[in-house]
Amino acid sequence: MPWSKHDYPPSMKNLEPRVRNKAVEIANALLEEDYDEGRAIAIATAKAEEWDENHPKDEN
C-alpha cells in the first residue's frame, strides 16, 4: 500500500516533514520495484537524509 504525506510508516514520524516527504516518495518507488516493506523504509530514510544534506533548503 503506497504511503502519503499524511499516512506514512511510524518509523518516519520524527523526520523533518521535508525529509519525510522525500522518504515516502522513495519508499513508494522501491515498493513498486518489489522491495520488502521494511527494507524499502530503511533505504528510503537513509536516502532521504542524504538528499537533504545535499539539497539545503536555504541554498541561494
Predicted model as a PDB file, atoms N, CA, C, CB and O in Angstrom, pLDDT in the B-factor column:
MODEL        1                                                                  
ATOM      1  N   MET A   1       0.850  -1.186   0.000  1.00 64.00           N  
ATOM      2  CA  MET A   1       0.000   0.000   0.000  1.00 64.00           C  
ATOM      3  C   MET A   1       0.891   1.243   0.000  1.00 64.00           C  
ATOM      4  CB  MET A   1      -0.965   0.002   1.232  1.00 64.00           C  
ATOM      5  O   MET A   1       1.746   1.393   0.873  1.00 64.00           O  
ATOM      6  N   PRO A   2       0.699   2.119  -0.958  1.00 88.00           N  
ATOM      7  CA  PRO A   2       1.545   3.318  -1.003  1.00 88.00           C  
ATOM      8  C   PRO A   2       1.258   4.262   0.168  1.00 88.00           C  
ATOM      9  CB  PRO A   2       1.337   4.059  -2.328  1.00 88.00           C  
ATOM     10  O   PRO A   2       0.136   4.358   0.666  1.00 88.00           O  
ATOM     11  N   TRP A   3       2.298   4.938   0.573  1.00 95.00           N  
ATOM     12  CA  TRP A   3       2.175   5.905   1.653  1.00 95.00           C  
ATOM     13  C   TRP A   3       1.969   7.302   1.079  1.00 95.00           C  
ATOM     14  CB  TRP A   3       3.420   5.871   2.560  1.00 95.00           C  
ATOM     15  O   TRP A   3       2.130   7.524  -0.121  1.00 95.00           O  
ATOM     16  N   SER A   4       1.609   8.239   1.955  1.00 95.00           N  
ATOM     17  CA  SER A   4       1.378   9.619   1.534  1.00 95.00           C  
ATOM     18  C   SER A   4       1.923  10.572   2.593  1.00 95.00           C  
ATOM     19  CB  SER A   4      -0.135   9.878   1.290  1.00 95.00           C  
ATOM     20  O   SER A   4       2.498  10.144   3.594  1.00 95.00           O  
ATOM     21  N   LYS A   5       1.734  11.881   2.355  1.00 92.00           N  
ATOM     22  CA  LYS A   5       2.163  12.906   3.303  1.00 92.00           C  
ATOM     23  C   LYS A   5       1.550  12.706   4.685  1.00 92.00           C  
ATOM     24  CB  LYS A   5       1.803  14.281   2.778  1.00 92.00           C  
ATOM     25  O   LYS A   5       2.179  13.003   5.701  1.00 92.00           O  
ATOM     26  N   HIS A   6       0.333  12.207   4.714  1.00 95.00           N  
ATOM     27  CA  HIS A   6      -0.400  12.089   5.972  1.00 95.00           C  
ATOM     28  C   HIS A   6      -0.516  10.653   6.465  1.00 95.00           C  
ATOM     29  CB  HIS A   6      -1.773  12.673   5.815  1.00 95.00           C  
ATOM     30  O   HIS A   6      -0.998  10.418   7.573  1.00 95.00           O  
ATOM     31  N   ASP A   7      -0.088   9.707   5.672  1.00 96.00           N  
ATOM     32  CA  ASP A   7      -0.150   8.293   6.029  1.00 96.00           C  
ATOM     33  C   ASP A   7       1.182   7.663   5.670  1.00 96.00           C  
ATOM     34  CB  ASP A   7      -1.334   7.566   5.305  1.00 96.00           C  
ATOM     35  O   ASP A   7       1.415   7.292   4.520  1.00 96.00           O  
ATOM     36  N   TYR A   8       2.057   7.544   6.664  1.00 96.00           N  
ATOM     37  CA  TYR A   8       3.410   7.055   6.434  1.00 96.00           C  
ATOM     38  C   TYR A   8       3.787   6.104   7.573  1.00 96.00           C  
ATOM     39  CB  TYR A   8       4.426   8.239   6.331  1.00 96.00           C  
ATOM     40  O   TYR A   8       3.105   6.067   8.597  1.00 96.00           O  
ATOM     41  N   PRO A   9       4.857   5.343   7.404  1.00 95.00           N  
ATOM     42  CA  PRO A   9       5.271   4.397   8.446  1.00 95.00           C  
ATOM     43  C   PRO A   9       5.611   5.114   9.756  1.00 95.00           C  
ATOM     44  CB  PRO A   9       6.481   3.582   7.969  1.00 95.00           C  
ATOM     45  O   PRO A   9       6.172   6.209   9.735  1.00 95.00           O  
ATOM     46  N   PRO A  10       5.277   4.510  10.879  1.00 96.00           N  
ATOM     47  CA  PRO A  10       5.573   5.125  12.180  1.00 96.00           C  
ATOM     48  C   PRO A  10       7.051   5.469  12.361  1.00 96.00           C  
ATOM     49  CB  PRO A  10       5.138   4.198  13.293  1.00 96.00           C  
ATOM     50  O   PRO A  10       7.381   6.428  13.060  1.00 96.00           O  
ATOM     51  N   SER A  11       7.927   4.710  11.750  1.00 96.00           N  
ATOM     52  CA  SER A  11       9.363   4.981  11.907  1.00 96.00           C  
ATOM     53  C   SER A  11       9.785   6.303  11.272  1.00 96.00           C  
ATOM     54  CB  SER A  11      10.171   3.850  11.299  1.00 96.00           C  
ATOM     55  O   SER A  11      10.885   6.789  11.535  1.00 96.00           O  
ATOM     56  N   MET A  12       8.933   6.885  10.449  1.00 97.00           N  
ATOM     57  CA  MET A  12       9.249   8.161   9.802  1.00 97.00           C  
ATOM     58  C   MET A  12       8.658   9.366  10.536  1.00 97.00           C  
ATOM     59  CB  MET A  12       8.749   8.147   8.376  1.00 97.00           C  
ATOM     60  O   MET A  12       8.826  10.504  10.099  1.00 97.00           O  
ATOM     61  N   LYS A  13       7.970   9.118  11.642  1.00 96.00           N  
ATOM     62  CA  LYS A  13       7.257  10.208  12.315  1.00 96.00           C  
ATOM     63  C   LYS A  13       8.158  11.314  12.847  1.00 96.00           C  
ATOM     64  CB  LYS A  13       6.461   9.654  13.440  1.00 96.00           C  
ATOM     65  O   LYS A  13       7.720  12.461  12.942  1.00 96.00           O  
ATOM     66  N   ASN A  14       9.397  11.006  13.196  1.00 97.00           N  
ATOM     67  CA  ASN A  14      10.286  12.015  13.761  1.00 97.00           C  
ATOM     68  C   ASN A  14      11.165  12.716  12.729  1.00 97.00           C  
ATOM     69  CB  ASN A  14      11.153  11.385  14.794  1.00 97.00           C  
ATOM     70  O   ASN A  14      11.990  13.559  13.080  1.00 97.00           O  
ATOM     71  N   LEU A  15      10.989  12.371  11.475  1.00 97.00           N  
ATOM     72  CA  LEU A  15      11.748  13.052  10.427  1.00 97.00           C  
ATOM     73  C   LEU A  15      11.153  14.432  10.174  1.00 97.00           C  
ATOM     74  CB  LEU A  15      11.758  12.217   9.123  1.00 97.00           C  
ATOM     75  O   LEU A  15       9.948  14.638  10.319  1.00 97.00           O  
ATOM     76  N   GLU A  16      11.999  15.356   9.801  1.00 96.00           N  
ATOM     77  CA  GLU A  16      11.539  16.681   9.380  1.00 96.00           C  
ATOM     78  C   GLU A  16      10.584  16.468   8.189  1.00 96.00           C  
ATOM     79  CB  GLU A  16      12.765  17.633   8.992  1.00 96.00           C  
ATOM     80  O   GLU A  16      10.852  15.621   7.337  1.00 96.00           O  
ATOM     81  N   PRO A  17       9.487  17.219   8.121  1.00 96.00           N  
ATOM     82  CA  PRO A  17       8.493  16.987   7.054  1.00 96.00           C  
ATOM     83  C   PRO A  17       9.079  16.927   5.647  1.00 96.00           C  
ATOM     84  CB  PRO A  17       7.458  18.069   7.095  1.00 96.00           C  
ATOM     85  O   PRO A  17       8.670  16.084   4.848  1.00 96.00           O  
ATOM     86  N   ARG A  18      10.006  17.783   5.340  1.00 96.00           N  
ATOM     87  CA  ARG A  18      10.628  17.793   4.000  1.00 96.00           C  
ATOM     88  C   ARG A  18      11.352  16.473   3.734  1.00 96.00           C  
ATOM     89  CB  ARG A  18      11.622  18.980   3.866  1.00 96.00           C  
ATOM     90  O   ARG A  18      11.258  15.920   2.638  1.00 96.00           O  
ATOM     91  N   VAL A  19      12.068  15.974   4.731  1.00 97.00           N  
ATOM     92  CA  VAL A  19      12.799  14.711   4.598  1.00 97.00           C  
ATOM     93  C   VAL A  19      11.816  13.544   4.555  1.00 97.00           C  
ATOM     94  CB  VAL A  19      13.804  14.530   5.767  1.00 97.00           C  
ATOM     95  O   VAL A  19      11.980  12.614   3.765  1.00 97.00           O  
ATOM     96  N   ARG A  20      10.797  13.602   5.407  1.00 98.00           N  
ATOM     97  CA  ARG A  20       9.787  12.544   5.431  1.00 98.00           C  
ATOM     98  C   ARG A  20       9.073  12.431   4.089  1.00 98.00           C  
ATOM     99  CB  ARG A  20       8.770  12.805   6.544  1.00 98.00           C  
ATOM    100  O   ARG A  20       8.847  11.323   3.603  1.00 98.00           O  
ATOM    101  N   ASN A  21       8.718  13.551   3.492  1.00 97.00           N  
ATOM    102  CA  ASN A  21       8.036  13.518   2.193  1.00 97.00           C  
ATOM    103  C   ASN A  21       8.916  12.878   1.124  1.00 97.00           C  
ATOM    104  CB  ASN A  21       7.637  14.935   1.763  1.00 97.00           C  
ATOM    105  O   ASN A  21       8.432  12.119   0.285  1.00 97.00           O  
ATOM    106  N   LYS A  22      10.208  13.187   1.158  1.00 97.00           N  
ATOM    107  CA  LYS A  22      11.136  12.586   0.203  1.00 97.00           C  
ATOM    108  C   LYS A  22      11.280  11.088   0.486  1.00 97.00           C  
ATOM    109  CB  LYS A  22      12.518  13.288   0.267  1.00 97.00           C  
ATOM    110  O   LYS A  22      11.343  10.285  -0.445  1.00 97.00           O  
ATOM    111  N   ALA A  23      11.331  10.711   1.761  1.00 98.00           N  
ATOM    112  CA  ALA A  23      11.446   9.296   2.127  1.00 98.00           C  
ATOM    113  C   ALA A  23      10.214   8.523   1.669  1.00 98.00           C  
ATOM    114  CB  ALA A  23      11.636   9.142   3.651  1.00 98.00           C  
ATOM    115  O   ALA A  23      10.331   7.396   1.187  1.00 98.00           O  
ATOM    116  N   VAL A  24       9.044   9.118   1.816  1.00 98.00           N  
ATOM    117  CA  VAL A  24       7.805   8.471   1.363  1.00 98.00           C  
ATOM    118  C   VAL A  24       7.854   8.270  -0.153  1.00 98.00           C  
ATOM    119  CB  VAL A  24       6.555   9.320   1.763  1.00 98.00           C  
ATOM    120  O   VAL A  24       7.492   7.208  -0.659  1.00 98.00           O  
ATOM    121  N   GLU A  25       8.299   9.285  -0.858  1.00 97.00           N  
ATOM    122  CA  GLU A  25       8.414   9.203  -2.323  1.00 97.00           C  
ATOM    123  C   GLU A  25       9.357   8.060  -2.727  1.00 97.00           C  
ATOM    124  CB  GLU A  25       8.925  10.552  -2.905  1.00 97.00           C  
ATOM    125  O   GLU A  25       9.036   7.262  -3.608  1.00 97.00           O  
ATOM    126  N   ILE A  26      10.509   7.995  -2.078  1.00 98.00           N  
ATOM    127  CA  ILE A  26      11.486   6.963  -2.392  1.00 98.00           C  
ATOM    128  C   ILE A  26      10.958   5.582  -2.007  1.00 98.00           C  
ATOM    129  CB  ILE A  26      12.811   7.246  -1.673  1.00 98.00           C  
ATOM    130  O   ILE A  26      11.089   4.630  -2.776  1.00 98.00           O  
ATOM    131  N   ALA A  27      10.367   5.472  -0.829  1.00 98.00           N  
ATOM    132  CA  ALA A  27       9.836   4.180  -0.365  1.00 98.00           C  
ATOM    133  C   ALA A  27       8.761   3.658  -1.310  1.00 98.00           C  
ATOM    134  CB  ALA A  27       9.264   4.311   1.057  1.00 98.00           C  
ATOM    135  O   ALA A  27       8.736   2.468  -1.624  1.00 98.00           O  
ATOM    136  N   ASN A  28       7.883   4.528  -1.758  1.00 98.00           N  
ATOM    137  CA  ASN A  28       6.844   4.097  -2.695  1.00 98.00           C  
ATOM    138  C   ASN A  28       7.450   3.578  -3.997  1.00 98.00           C  
ATOM    139  CB  ASN A  28       5.883   5.252  -2.989  1.00 98.00           C  
ATOM    140  O   ASN A  28       6.972   2.592  -4.559  1.00 98.00           O  
ATOM    141  N   ALA A  29       8.494   4.238  -4.470  1.00 98.00           N  
ATOM    142  CA  ALA A  29       9.165   3.785  -5.693  1.00 98.00           C  
ATOM    143  C   ALA A  29       9.803   2.411  -5.473  1.00 98.00           C  
ATOM    144  CB  ALA A  29      10.238   4.811  -6.137  1.00 98.00           C  
ATOM    145  O   ALA A  29       9.749   1.550  -6.351  1.00 98.00           O  
ATOM    146  N   LEU A  30      10.405   2.213  -4.303  1.00 98.00           N  
ATOM    147  CA  LEU A  30      11.025   0.924  -4.007  1.00 98.00           C  
ATOM    148  C   LEU A  30       9.982  -0.182  -3.895  1.00 98.00           C  
ATOM    149  CB  LEU A  30      11.836   1.011  -2.717  1.00 98.00           C  
ATOM    150  O   LEU A  30      10.221  -1.308  -4.331  1.00 98.00           O  
ATOM    151  N   LEU A  31       8.832   0.130  -3.315  1.00 97.00           N  
ATOM    152  CA  LEU A  31       7.767  -0.873  -3.216  1.00 97.00           C  
ATOM    153  C   LEU A  31       7.285  -1.290  -4.602  1.00 97.00           C  
ATOM    154  CB  LEU A  31       6.589  -0.329  -2.388  1.00 97.00           C  
ATOM    155  O   LEU A  31       6.960  -2.456  -4.829  1.00 97.00           O  
ATOM    156  N   GLU A  32       7.241  -0.334  -5.524  1.00 97.00           N  
ATOM    157  CA  GLU A  32       6.846  -0.652  -6.899  1.00 97.00           C  
ATOM    158  C   GLU A  32       7.843  -1.595  -7.556  1.00 97.00           C  
ATOM    159  CB  GLU A  32       6.716   0.627  -7.726  1.00 97.00           C  
ATOM    160  O   GLU A  32       7.501  -2.324  -8.487  1.00 97.00           O  
ATOM    161  N   GLU A  33       9.077  -1.576  -7.066  1.00 97.00           N  
ATOM    162  CA  GLU A  33      10.118  -2.462  -7.586  1.00 97.00           C  
ATOM    163  C   GLU A  33      10.190  -3.762  -6.786  1.00 97.00           C  
ATOM    164  CB  GLU A  33      11.478  -1.755  -7.563  1.00 97.00           C  
ATOM    165  O   GLU A  33      11.163  -4.508  -6.888  1.00 97.00           O  
ATOM    166  N   ASP A  34       9.159  -4.026  -5.993  1.00 97.00           N  
ATOM    167  CA  ASP A  34       9.016  -5.261  -5.215  1.00 97.00           C  
ATOM    168  C   ASP A  34      10.006  -5.418  -4.063  1.00 97.00           C  
ATOM    169  CB  ASP A  34       9.157  -6.422  -6.122  1.00 97.00           C  
ATOM    170  O   ASP A  34      10.334  -6.543  -3.684  1.00 97.00           O  
ATOM    171  N   TYR A  35      10.483  -4.317  -3.504  1.00 97.00           N  
ATOM    172  CA  TYR A  35      11.301  -4.401  -2.300  1.00 97.00           C  
ATOM    173  C   TYR A  35      10.402  -4.768  -1.125  1.00 97.00           C  
ATOM    174  CB  TYR A  35      12.052  -3.059  -2.033  1.00 97.00           C  
ATOM    175  O   TYR A  35       9.221  -4.423  -1.103  1.00 97.00           O  
ATOM    176  N   ASP A  36      10.969  -5.468  -0.153  1.00 97.00           N  
ATOM    177  CA  ASP A  36      10.277  -5.757   1.087  1.00 97.00           C  
ATOM    178  C   ASP A  36       9.988  -4.425   1.800  1.00 97.00           C  
ATOM    179  CB  ASP A  36      11.124  -6.720   1.992  1.00 97.00           C  
ATOM    180  O   ASP A  36      10.806  -3.506   1.746  1.00 97.00           O  
ATOM    181  N   GLU A  37       8.848  -4.319   2.457  1.00 96.00           N  
ATOM    182  CA  GLU A  37       8.435  -3.063   3.086  1.00 96.00           C  
ATOM    183  C   GLU A  37       9.480  -2.537   4.071  1.00 96.00           C  
ATOM    184  CB  GLU A  37       7.107  -3.252   3.802  1.00 96.00           C  
ATOM    185  O   GLU A  37       9.827  -1.357   4.023  1.00 96.00           O  
ATOM    186  N   GLY A  38       9.979  -3.379   4.947  1.00 96.00           N  
ATOM    187  CA  GLY A  38      10.966  -2.939   5.938  1.00 96.00           C  
ATOM    188  C   GLY A  38      12.244  -2.443   5.295  1.00 96.00           C  
ATOM    189  O   GLY A  38      12.816  -1.440   5.721  1.00 96.00           O  
ATOM    190  N   ARG A  39      12.686  -3.141   4.277  1.00 98.00           N  
ATOM    191  CA  ARG A  39      13.903  -2.735   3.558  1.00 98.00           C  
ATOM    192  C   ARG A  39      13.672  -1.429   2.814  1.00 98.00           C  
ATOM    193  CB  ARG A  39      14.348  -3.836   2.569  1.00 98.00           C  
ATOM    194  O   ARG A  39      14.547  -0.564   2.794  1.00 98.00           O  
ATOM    195  N   ALA A  40      12.507  -1.280   2.206  1.00 97.00           N  
ATOM    196  CA  ALA A  40      12.179  -0.042   1.485  1.00 97.00           C  
ATOM    197  C   ALA A  40      12.186   1.154   2.431  1.00 97.00           C  
ATOM    198  CB  ALA A  40      10.804  -0.163   0.798  1.00 97.00           C  
ATOM    199  O   ALA A  40      12.683   2.224   2.078  1.00 97.00           O  
ATOM    200  N   ILE A  41      11.642   0.978   3.619  1.00 97.00           N  
ATOM    201  CA  ILE A  41      11.604   2.072   4.603  1.00 97.00           C  
ATOM    202  C   ILE A  41      13.024   2.458   5.020  1.00 97.00           C  
ATOM    203  CB  ILE A  41      10.770   1.662   5.850  1.00 97.00           C  
ATOM    204  O   ILE A  41      13.359   3.642   5.065  1.00 97.00           O  
ATOM    205  N   ALA A  42      13.847   1.470   5.320  1.00 98.00           N  
ATOM    206  CA  ALA A  42      15.217   1.749   5.763  1.00 98.00           C  
ATOM    207  C   ALA A  42      16.026   2.450   4.671  1.00 98.00           C  
ATOM    208  CB  ALA A  42      15.916   0.448   6.176  1.00 98.00           C  
ATOM    209  O   ALA A  42      16.705   3.441   4.938  1.00 98.00           O  
ATOM    210  N   ILE A  43      15.954   1.942   3.463  1.00 98.00           N  
ATOM    211  CA  ILE A  43      16.686   2.538   2.343  1.00 98.00           C  
ATOM    212  C   ILE A  43      16.171   3.953   2.080  1.00 98.00           C  
ATOM    213  CB  ILE A  43      16.550   1.663   1.067  1.00 98.00           C  
ATOM    214  O   ILE A  43      16.962   4.881   1.911  1.00 98.00           O  
ATOM    215  N   ALA A  44      14.856   4.117   2.045  1.00 98.00           N  
ATOM    216  CA  ALA A  44      14.257   5.419   1.748  1.00 98.00           C  
ATOM    217  C   ALA A  44      14.631   6.458   2.792  1.00 98.00           C  
ATOM    218  CB  ALA A  44      12.743   5.296   1.663  1.00 98.00           C  
ATOM    219  O   ALA A  44      14.911   7.608   2.452  1.00 98.00           O  
ATOM    220  N   THR A  45      14.640   6.065   4.054  1.00 98.00           N  
ATOM    221  CA  THR A  45      15.004   7.007   5.117  1.00 98.00           C  
ATOM    222  C   THR A  45      16.448   7.451   4.962  1.00 98.00           C  
ATOM    223  CB  THR A  45      14.791   6.375   6.502  1.00 98.00           C  
ATOM    224  O   THR A  45      16.746   8.643   5.047  1.00 98.00           O  
ATOM    225  N   ALA A  46      17.334   6.512   4.739  1.00 98.00           N  
ATOM    226  CA  ALA A  46      18.750   6.854   4.567  1.00 98.00           C  
ATOM    227  C   ALA A  46      18.966   7.737   3.339  1.00 98.00           C  
ATOM    228  CB  ALA A  46      19.595   5.579   4.448  1.00 98.00           C  
ATOM    229  O   ALA A  46      19.699   8.724   3.406  1.00 98.00           O  
ATOM    230  N   LYS A  47      18.340   7.393   2.235  1.00 98.00           N  
ATOM    231  CA  LYS A  47      18.499   8.179   1.002  1.00 98.00           C  
ATOM    232  C   LYS A  47      17.894   9.573   1.139  1.00 98.00           C  
ATOM    233  CB  LYS A  47      17.851   7.451  -0.178  1.00 98.00           C  
ATOM    234  O   LYS A  47      18.446  10.539   0.613  1.00 98.00           O  
ATOM    235  N   ALA A  48      16.772   9.686   1.837  1.00 98.00           N  
ATOM    236  CA  ALA A  48      16.137  10.996   2.033  1.00 98.00           C  
ATOM    237  C   ALA A  48      17.009  11.893   2.908  1.00 98.00           C  
ATOM    238  CB  ALA A  48      14.740  10.832   2.670  1.00 98.00           C  
ATOM    239  O   ALA A  48      17.115  13.093   2.654  1.00 98.00           O  
ATOM    240  N   GLU A  49      17.631  11.320   3.932  1.00 97.00           N  
ATOM    241  CA  GLU A  49      18.526  12.110   4.776  1.00 97.00           C  
ATOM    242  C   GLU A  49      19.760  12.547   3.991  1.00 97.00           C  
ATOM    243  CB  GLU A  49      18.944  11.306   6.021  1.00 97.00           C  
ATOM    244  O   GLU A  49      20.240  13.669   4.155  1.00 97.00           O  
ATOM    245  N   GLU A  50      20.266  11.669   3.148  1.00 98.00           N  
ATOM    246  CA  GLU A  50      21.400  12.015   2.277  1.00 98.00           C  
ATOM    247  C   GLU A  50      20.990  13.123   1.298  1.00 98.00           C  
ATOM    248  CB  GLU A  50      21.901  10.758   1.497  1.00 98.00           C  
ATOM    249  O   GLU A  50      21.741  14.073   1.082  1.00 98.00           O  
ATOM    250  N   TRP A  51      19.806  12.996   0.714  1.00 97.00           N  
ATOM    251  CA  TRP A  51      19.288  14.008  -0.206  1.00 97.00           C  
ATOM    252  C   TRP A  51      19.195  15.363   0.493  1.00 97.00           C  
ATOM    253  CB  TRP A  51      17.905  13.590  -0.752  1.00 97.00           C  
ATOM    254  O   TRP A  51      19.557  16.387  -0.085  1.00 97.00           O  
ATOM    255  N   ASP A  52      18.715  15.370   1.724  1.00 96.00           N  
ATOM    256  CA  ASP A  52      18.558  16.616   2.478  1.00 96.00           C  
ATOM    257  C   ASP A  52      19.910  17.294   2.701  1.00 96.00           C  
ATOM    258  CB  ASP A  52      17.873  16.344   3.829  1.00 96.00           C  
ATOM    259  O   ASP A  52      20.021  18.515   2.595  1.00 96.00           O  
ATOM    260  N   GLU A  53      20.919  16.513   3.006  1.00 95.00           N  
ATOM    261  CA  GLU A  53      22.259  17.071   3.205  1.00 95.00           C  
ATOM    262  C   GLU A  53      22.790  17.710   1.933  1.00 95.00           C  
ATOM    263  CB  GLU A  53      23.221  15.988   3.679  1.00 95.00           C  
ATOM    264  O   GLU A  53      23.479  18.729   1.987  1.00 95.00           O  
ATOM    265  N   ASN A  54      22.473  17.117   0.794  1.00 94.00           N  
ATOM    266  CA  ASN A  54      22.973  17.596  -0.485  1.00 94.00           C  
ATOM    267  C   ASN A  54      22.105  18.671  -1.140  1.00 94.00           C  
ATOM    268  CB  ASN A  54      23.108  16.448  -1.414  1.00 94.00           C  
ATOM    269  O   ASN A  54      22.504  19.272  -2.137  1.00 94.00           O  
ATOM    270  N   HIS A  55      20.925  18.910  -0.581  1.00 91.00           N  
ATOM    271  CA  HIS A  55      19.998  19.904  -1.115  1.00 91.00           C  
ATOM    272  C   HIS A  55      19.461  20.781   0.006  1.00 91.00           C  
ATOM    273  CB  HIS A  55      18.840  19.222  -1.862  1.00 91.00           C  
ATOM    274  O   HIS A  55      18.287  20.676   0.363  1.00 91.00           O  
ATOM    275  N   PRO A  56      20.303  21.645   0.566  1.00 83.00           N  
ATOM    276  CA  PRO A  56      19.858  22.500   1.656  1.00 83.00           C  
ATOM    277  C   PRO A  56      18.688  23.379   1.214  1.00 83.00           C  
ATOM    278  CB  PRO A  56      21.016  23.369   2.160  1.00 83.00           C  
ATOM    279  O   PRO A  56      18.651  23.858   0.080  1.00 83.00           O  
ATOM    280  N   LYS A  57      17.744  23.581   2.115  1.00 82.00           N  
ATOM    281  CA  LYS A  57      16.574  24.384   1.743  1.00 82.00           C  
ATOM    282  C   LYS A  57      16.893  25.862   1.625  1.00 82.00           C  
ATOM    283  CB  LYS A  57      15.471  24.191   2.752  1.00 82.00           C  
ATOM    284  O   LYS A  57      16.164  26.591   0.953  1.00 82.00           O  
ATOM    285  N   ASP A  58      17.970  26.328   2.263  1.00 74.00           N  
ATOM    286  CA  ASP A  58      18.324  27.754   2.209  1.00 74.00           C  
ATOM    287  C   ASP A  58      19.360  28.050   1.142  1.00 74.00           C  
ATOM    288  CB  ASP A  58      18.842  28.217   3.556  1.00 74.00           C  
ATOM    289  O   ASP A  58      20.017  29.091   1.171  1.00 74.00           O  
ATOM    290  N   GLU A  59      19.503  27.116   0.187  1.00 58.00           N  
ATOM    291  CA  GLU A  59      20.500  27.286  -0.865  1.00 58.00           C  
ATOM    292  C   GLU A  59      20.102  28.432  -1.796  1.00 58.00           C  
ATOM    293  CB  GLU A  59      20.672  25.978  -1.663  1.00 58.00           C  
ATOM    294  O   GLU A  59      18.973  28.480  -2.282  1.00 58.00           O  
ATOM    295  N   ASN A  60      21.034  29.346  -2.039  1.00 48.00           N  
ATOM    296  CA  ASN A  60      20.764  30.506  -2.911  1.00 48.00           C  
ATOM    297  C   ASN A  60      21.513  30.369  -4.200  1.00 48.00           C  
ATOM    298  CB  ASN A  60      21.146  31.821  -2.225  1.00 48.00           C  
ATOM    299  O   ASN A  60      21.419  31.241  -5.064  1.00 48.00           O  
TER     300      ASN A  60                                                      
ENDMDL                                                                          
END                                                                             
